[in-house]
Amino acid sequence: MSGARIGVDKNRTRFVLEMSDKVKFSIFTLADPNRIVIDIDEVDWKIGPGGADGKGVIERYRYGLFKPGTSRIVLDLQYPVKVDKSFFLPPKKKYPYRFVVDLKRTDQKDFSSTIRKPRQMTLASRPPQPVVESARIGRTKKLIVLDPGHGGHDPGNLGKNGSSKFPEKTVALTAARAIKKELERTGRYEVILTRTRDIYVKHRARSHVAHAHQADLFISVHCDAIDDSRVRGATVYTLSEKASDREAAALAARENKSDIIAGMDLEAEPDEVQGILIELLQRETMNLSSSFATELVGQLKNATLLRTRPHRTASLLVLKGLDVPSVLLELGYLTNRKDAALLMQRETQQKIGRSIVKAVDRYFQKNFASN
């Protein structure tokens, strides 16, 4: 994929992708918010980070690897639209193959009639999930799952006005690799990454990695964004059904939207009996999560700048694993030039990694000293 552009006239908005060859494609629509989703055969993206502002009926577009073999482009819409045409143009002079999608504005009723309804999965219909039975028995090292946020067609935060050269998905993956290295260097911890490359992973799939391997700790790694470019510093979030403040609520809405973009909702409501047991288990898990968050904040202050009230709570899907203590670490703000520059520096990532090692050590000593 060598280029993307948008053209606008009175009657339509044209979205064009330039590529070296034809690919198979499918197009569908999603609502809340309104989006056009384009799936194509996996391609090599050569057009910079995974998103850009749009024009015409397109507010913004994102792109990246959705799953092996499939790349995805998501068009966030200013208005409801209909796909008028979609076709390939053959190479011509300086232009390679061009994949063209023409959009025309319509009303919400017409748009809604074209929406793909996600398949709802119940506990009975959900395919069996592989769980490693009694994985903790005989384990000589504590297992930690690191979750680099976003990926693929979901770039996460892109900074503001050139504040960041890299999208959040890149910063998170680079930092997670550095943290993994510091944890494994101790010889005390085994570390699994939920993604090792630029690919999209659903929130439930991320927490399921920790559940399936019966991990001892789950740390989701992200970078924050805010309108005020002066705001800097790291924040640690733990799960709460009620966000601790408006900013935390906004974070929850922004992060949870990533699964909506994918067009699937895999949540299934437990029955009443399961609900009682789950509530008890989740309460214990949330208490342990808060304990780790306290240790993490205490160590991070020696490695990086922290926000005021650095431990906050939010209702984040990725933290809703029932049986693994979990935190979401916002490393800093990509909307702040200083944070954005520091977070991609190797020295900063190593310092953060070492502070996480100390926090993990203290957490296990405090809560599982007899184990």
N, C-alpha and C positions, 0 to 999 in steps of 0.2 A: 504494500500500500504506500504510494508515493505522494499522495496529495488529497486534500479535502477542501471543498469550497461551497459557498452558498450564493445563489443568485436570486434576485427578487424582482418581480414586475407587478403590475396592478392585480393580476389574477392568480398568481401562484408564487410559491417559493420552491426553488430547485436545489436539491442537495446532491452533490456530485463527489464521488470517490474515484481517484485515479489509481489504476493498478496494472500490473504487468500482464495479467491474463484474466480471462473470464472465470467466475466462480459461481457455484450454486448459491442461491439466496432464498430467504423467506422473510416476510414482513408481517408484523401483527401490531395491534394497538393495545395499550393498557391505560387505565384511569387511576385517579387519586394518587399522584397527579397525572394529567394527560401526557402520554408518551407514544412515540413510534419506535418499535424495536425491530432492528434489521439483523438477522443472523446470516452469516456467510461462512464458507469454508475457511479454515484457519489461515491467516495471512501474517506476513512479517510487517509490522508497523514501522514506517520510516518517517513519521510526521510529528515527532516530538511527543510530549507527555499526553496522557490519555483524555484530553478534553479541551474544549474551546467555547467561547461565546458564539451565539448564533445571530441571526437577523431574520426579518420577515416573521413568519409564524413560529420559527425555531428560536427558543430562548437560549438553549445551550445544547451541545452534543458531547457525548463521551464514547470511547471505543477501547477495545482491548480483547484479550483472550477470555472467553466465557468458560470454556471447558476444552479439553484436548480435542482438536479437530474442528472447533467452532469458535469463530470470532464474533463479537457482538458490537453493534453501534446503537446507542440509545439517543433519540432526539427528544429533549424536553420541550414541550410546546407552550407557546404564549396563548394560543387559542385552539379550540377543537378543529380538527382538519379531516380531510379524506385523502387517501392516496390516489391521486388521479392516474399516474402512470409510474411504472418502474421498468427499466430496460438498460441494456448495454449498448454503448456506441463503440464501433471498431476504432483501432488506432488511426490517427490522421495527422500527418506532418509531425509537429512537436508533441502531440498528445498521445498517451498510451490508451489502453482500454479505459472507458469511463462508465461507471455504474451510476445511473441517474434515477432519482426519486423525485417526482413532482407532487407537491402538496397544495391543496386548495382549502381555503377556510370554509368551515361548515358550522352547524349548530351542535350543541352538546348531545341532543337526542340522537342525531345522525351518527355522531362519533361513537356514542355509547353502544349503538347497535352493532358495531364492528369489533367490540372488545373481546379479546380472548379471556374466557373465564378460567382462572387457575383451578386445577384439580385439587379438591379438598381431600386430605387423607386422614382417616380415623385410625385409632389404635389398632382396629381389626384389619384395616386394609393396608397399613403401612408395611413395606417389605421388611423382613427380619434384618436387624442390625447386628453386625458381628461384634460381640463383646468378648474381651479376653477374660476368661473366668479366673478369679483369684489371682490376678496379675501381680498384686502386691506381695503375695506369699513368696518368700524366697528372693525377693528383689533386694539387691545389695546397695542400690543407689536410689535416691528419691527421683521421681520422674516429674519433670516440669514441661508443660506445653506452652510454647511462645506463639502468639498469634499476630503476625504482621497484618494490620488492618487493610481493608479494601483490596484492590487488585483487578487486573483485567479491564473490563469496560467501566469499572467503578474506580476512578482515580483518587477519590477522596478530596481533600482540600487542595486547591491549586495556588494558595497564597492570594495576594492582592496587589495589583499594580506592579507586578514584577518583583514582589518581595521574596519569592522563592523560585529557584531555578528548577526545582524538582517537585512533582506531585506527592501528595501524602503517601500513596501506595509505595513509592520508591524509597522515601525516607524511612517508613516503617519497616520495610523488608531489610534495608541496609542495617538499621539499628538492631533489629531482632537477630540478625546474623552475628553482630558484634557481641550482643548480650549472651547468645548461645555459646560463643567461644569462651567468654569469661566464666560462665557457669561450668562448662565442661573442663576447663583448665584446672579446677579444684580437684577433680577426680571423685567428687561426692555426688554429682548430679548427672542424670541422663536427660537430654533435651530433645524434644520433637517440635518442629515448626509446622504450623497448619498449612502453610504454603511456602515453597522454596523458590518460586519464580513468579512472574507477573501473570497470575491467573485469578479468576474470580472464585471465591469460596463463600457459600451461603453462611449466615450466622449460625444456624442450627448445626450445620456440618462442622463448623469450627469448634463449638463446645462439645460436639459428639466425639471429636478426636480425643479430647481429654477424658470423656466418659468411657469410651471404648478401651482405652489403655489404662483405665483406672489411675489417672495421673494424681499426683499429690498437690499440684498447684497449676493454675492457668493464668497467664498474663497476656492480655491483649494490648498490642503496642500501636499507638496512634499519634497524630499531631493535630492540634486544635486550630481553630480559626475564629476570628471575631472582627466586627466592623472597626473597632478602635485599634489601629495598627501599633499603638504604644504598648498594648498589653503583652506581657511576656510571662514565661514560666511554666513549669510542669504542674500537672494535677493528677491525682489518683482517684479513680472512681470505683465505688463498690455498688452492688445492686440494691435498689430500693424501688418499691412499687410507686413511691411518691418522690419525685425529684426534689433535691434539697434547695434549689433555687431556680430562677428563670433560665439562667445560663445552662444549668445542668439539664433542664427540660428541653431546651433547644438542641443540646448535644444529643440527647436521646432521640429526638425526632429526626435529626440529621443522620445519625448512624443507623437507626432502624430502617430508614428509607432505602438503604442499599438492597435489602431483601425484596422490597416492593419493586425495585427496578428490575430484578430478575424475574418477576412475574409469577412467583410461587409462594404460597403460604402453607408451610408444612406443620403448623401447630395443631395439636389435637387436645381437646379438653379431657382431662381425666374424670372418671366417675367419682362419686362422693367418697367412697371408701379410699380410693387411691389418693384423693385430695387431702385427706387427713394425714396419711403417711408422708406424702410429699411435702406438706407444710412443715412437719416436724423436721424432716431431713433438710429442707431448704433453710430453716431457721438456724440449724447448727452450721450449715455451710456458710451462711451469711455472717455468722459470728466469727468464724475462722477467717473469712475474707477480710473483715474489718480489722482483725488482729494483724494480718499480713500487711494491710494498708498502713497501719500505724507504724510498723517497722520500716516499711518502704519510704514513707515520708521522712522518717527520722534519718535515714541514710542518704536519700536523694539531696537533702539540703547541703550536704558536703560536696556534691558533684555538680549541681546545676541550680539555677534560680527556680524558686517555687512560687506559685500563685498564693495570694491571700486565701486562707482556708484551703490548703492544698488537698485535704481529704474531703471529697464530696460524694453524693449519692445520686444515682439516676436509674431510670428503668430501661436498661440496655439489653437488647435481645441476646447479645453475645455473652453476657454474664449469667444467663439463666440456666446454666447447667446445674442440676440439682445436687450433685454429690461431689463436686470438685471446687474447693475454695478458689475464687476468681477475682481479679481486679482488671480494670482498664487503665492503662498508663498513657496519659497525654504528655508527650515528651516536651512540648512547647508549642508556640504559635507560628505557623507558616505565614501568617499575616504580619508578623513582625520581622523585619529584615535581619536583625541580629540573631534572633532565635533560628530563623530559617538557615542562615549561614552556619551557625554553630552546630546544628543538628546533623549536618552532613560531614562534619569533621571527625576524623578517626579518633582523635584524642578525646573529644566530647563523648562519643559513643563508648569508648573504653571506660571512661570515668563513670558513666551511667551504669555500664555493665558491672563494674566492680562494686558500686553502691548497691545494686540489686543482689549481688552475691552476698554481701554482708547482711542485707535485710532478710534474704532467704535463710541464711544460717541462723540468725536470731529467732526467726519465726519457728523453725523446726525445733530449735533448742527449747523455746518457751512452751510450745504446745505438744511436742511429742518426745520429750527428753527420755522417757522410759521405754519408748518403742525401739 
